[in-house]
Amino acid sequence: MNKRIGWILAVVVALPMPELAWAVDSYRYLHVTPETPWYIFLFLLPIVVSPFILMAILYWYFAWRKPAARDDREEE
């Protein structure tokens, strides 16, 4: 019974709905303004920069850690 309801629900959702098709084709939801490239830039900036920040943090963390481990080995 549950599989039948799932299939029926999937078919109903998958049917093309004319109102949604008209909305996607129109520019009603695509507000492209001169500020749009800035919004895209500000959205992508943290995604691009965060790996470099993480690399710098990890580099400094392990750079400080290695000499301490080397000094311990020399004392033994």
Buried (B, 14 or more C-beta within 10 A) or exposed (E): EEEEEEEEEEEEEEEEEEEEEEEEEEEEEEEEEEEEEEEEEEEEEEEEEEEEEEEEEEEEEEEEEEEEEEEEEEEE
